[in-house]
Structure formats: structure tokens, C-alpha cells
């Protein structure tokens, strides 16, 4: 289940993002005047793609819970931080399919406020920080030759997104590259997690075989001891003169 969720989250988010870029000019369109953005956002395909993006972001919650259950350390932190990161992103994204359809030309100020509060502050800034923190926690709990460097690099680049509202040069491009790398990290993590049960099964079988071998050695040693006792003690018993009360 976990590998499927990891791949689905990466695939769904990238398909939705590419679709929004093609049909809506997202995310650059957000720099346009709010009235133009609002008018373009009413198209059904745009609302549907934002819904897909929100569902993909929501998958981070069950992913975090499942990873937290199997983590050697930081399990609770992984579950909590990952679920929180999913929640803030979903809240920020759902404003498009759930609220925007009910806003008209007279609600441009409301739309701009929603973009600032639910979009920039909640969905983006908190979402970027939570995603980066979640990734670092997972990397520490599940180290790997590929997933560790890829996860750390993607986390650092995704975290650059918190600098976008401050208009730091290159922050938006670094954030975009970070999410591309993060998607690749999700897929790599899915591959390693899919292989993990097989390794655990082989390890369990090896331990069971070792226990069986040790038990067989113990039984052989016990039989050898019993045979030595019989060969040594019984002749002595048989050679003794019987004792009778009537002699």
C-alpha cells in the first residue's frame, strides 16, 4: 500500500501541475491582477486540476502515518509533521474548487485576501516548511544510498519556497526544482520500501534456520551426554553386589 501511495502522490501532483501550467499559466498567473485570475479560474478544467492537486497533497497524510509506523526512530514526528504538511496544503488548494466558483467580479478583494492567507501563508509557506521537515525526518529514519542525498537536496530546495514572498531572487526556481527532485525522491522511496518486506522476510527465514540448526546441535549434544552417562554409570551399577535385608 505504501509504495502505491508514494507513486500516486508524485504522479498526481506532477500531472496536475503540468495541466495547470498548460491551461491556466500556473503559478506565474498569480502575479496577474486578481480580477483576471479570478475570471480565468472559473473554467471547469482549472477547478478539476486544482482538485487533483489537492488530493495528491492529501496523500501525504497516510504516507506519513504508514512511514511513522515502520520507522526505527522519529516515527511519531514523521506522522505528525507529515499529516500537518498535508493538511495546510490541502486547505490552501481547496479554495480553488470549493470557494472560487462562488466568487464573482464583485468579490475580487475577497479573492485576493484568500490568495494571501490560504495561498501564500498557509498552503505555500507552511506547506513548504512542513514538507521539508517531513522529508528530513524520513531520510534520518530510512537512510539509503539514493534516497538520502536526493531527499536532503530536495528538502533544502523546497524550503527555499518560504523566501518567495520576500522576493528573494531565484527562490521560486529553486522551489520548483525542489519539488521535481522531491517527486523523484518519493518514487525512489517507494522502490526501497517495496523491497524492504522481502529483505525482512529473508532475514527472518535466516534467523529461523539458525535457531533450527542450534536446536539440532543441542539435541545431538544431549544425546551424546546421555549415551556417555549410560556407558559409564550403568556398568558400575550392574557390577555391584545386590543388597538384601535378609542377609
N, C-alpha and C positions, 0 to 999 in steps of 0.2 A: 504493500500500500504506500509506504513512504517514498520509494523511488518513483512511483506513478505520480504522486502529488508534486514532487520536485520537478519532474519534467513538465507536467501540466502547467505549473506556475510559471516556469520560464517560457514555455511555448505560448501560453495565452497572453502573457504580458507583452511579449515581443510582437505577436500578431496584432494585438490591439494598438500598440504604439505605432507600428508601421501604418496601420489603417488610418489612424487619426492624423498622422503626418501627411498621408496622401489625400485624405478627404477634407481635412479641417486645418491643415497647416500647423498642427500642434507639435511642440509647445510655443513656437515663435508667435503664433496668432494671439497669445495672451498679452503681448505688448501693444496690440492694436487698441483703438478706442473701444470702451466697453459696449457701446451700442452696436457696433459692427460685429463684435464677438458674439454677443447675445443673439443677434439675428441669424448668424451662421450656425450657432449651436442648436437651433431648433430642428435641424434635419434629423430624421429618424436614424440614419446610418451613424451619425455622430453620437447620438444618445446610446445606441446599441453598442458601439465600440467602447464608450466610457463604462458601460455596464460590464462588458467583458474584462476591461482593465481592473475594475473594482473586484470582480470575482477572482481574478488571478492574484490580486493583492491579498484577498481574504484567505487564500490557500496557505499563506504564511503561518496562520494560526495553528491549524492541525499539524503542519510540518514541524513547528516549534514544539508542540506537545509531544509528538512521536519521537523527535530527536532528544527531548529532555528525558524521556523515559529510559532511553538506552545509553545516555551519556555517562561516562565514567566519573565526570565531575562537572559542576555548574549546571546540572540538569534542571533544577528549579529556575535558575536565572535564564536559561535558554528558553524555557517555556513562557515565562512571564514577559521577558523583553520581546521575544518574537511575536507573541499574541498582541502586545501593546503596539508594536510597529505595524502589524496588520490592521489593527483597529483604527489608528489615526489615518492611515492611508485610505481605508475604505470609507471613513467618514468624509474625508476630503473629496474623494472621487464621486461618491453617490450624489453630490449636489447637482451633478450634470443630468443624470437620468431622472432624478426624483424631484428636483426643485426647478431647474431651468425651464422645463416645459410649461410651467405655470407663470413664468415671468414675461411681461410684455414690454413694449417700448417705454412705458412709464416707470418701469422698475429697474432702470439702468443703475441707479445708485445702490439699490439692494443687491444687484448682481455684482457690482464692484466690491461691495463690502464682503459678500460671500467668498469672492475670489481671494480677498486679502486674508480673511480669518480662517475659513475652512480650507482654502487652497494653499496659500503661501505659508501661513503659520502652522496649521495643524497637519494637513496632508503632506506638505513638502518638507518643511524644516524638521518637524518632529519625526516624520516618516523616514527621512534620510538618516537622522541621528540614530533612530531605533534600528533601522536595517543594518547600519554599520556596526553598531554594538552587538546585535544578534550574530552577525557574521563572525566577528572576532571570538565570541564565546563558543560558537560551534567549531571554529578552527582549533581552539585550545582543547576542546573535548574530543574531537575526531581528527587528529593530525594525519597528514598524508603528503606524499612527495609532490603531488599535483595540486590537491585541494588547499594545502596550507599557503603556499605563495600566492596562488590565484585568489584565495579568499581574502588574504591580508591586503593585496593590491586593490581588489575591487572595493573592499570596505573603506580604504583610505580615499579612493576616488569618489565613492558615493557620498561620503561625509563632506566632501567639498560642496555639495549642494546647499548646505546651510549658509554658505557665503554668497550664494546667488542674489538674495535680497539686498545684500550690501554692495552689489555691482562690482564685485572683485573680478578683474579680467581673467578669463579662462575658466572660471568656476563652473559655468554651465556646460562647457565642453568636457571638462574633467568628470562632471557628474554623469553626463551621457555615456562617456567611455566606461565609467564605473559600473553602470547598470548593464552594459553589454558584457563586461567581464563577469559581473555577478550572475548573469544568466548562464554563462559558461560554467561558473562555479557550481550552480545548482545542478546542472546536468552531470558534472564530474562527481559531485557528492552522491547523486542518485546511483551512479555506476558503482562507487565504492560501498554504498550501503546495501546495494543488491548483492554484492559479493560477500559481504560480511557474514550473513547467516551460514553460507557454505563453509567459510573458514571456521566458524564456531562449531558447526556440526562435525567437521573433520577433527577439530581439537577434542571435542567430547568423545568421539569414537577412539581417538588415540589414548585418551586417559582411561577409557573403559577397558581397552585392550591391555594397558599397563596394569590395571587393577586385576584383571583376569590372570595375567602372567604371574603377578606377585602372589595371588592366591594359590595358583598351581605349585609354585615353588614352596610356599608354606606347607601345603598338603604333602608334598614329597618329603620335606624335612621332617614333618610329623610322623610319616610312615617309617622313615629311616630310624627315627628315635625309638619308635615303638618296636621295630624289629630288633634293634640293638638291645633294648631292655629285655625282650623275650629271650634272646640268645644268651644273655649274660646271667640274668636273675633266675630264670626258670630251672636251669640245670642245678643250681645250688639248692633250690627248694626240693627238687626231686631227689637229691643225694642225701638229704638229712634223714636221720632215724626217726620214724614216727613216734610220737609221744602218746602214751596211753595212761589213763588214770588207774588202770588195774595192774600195772607193772610194779 
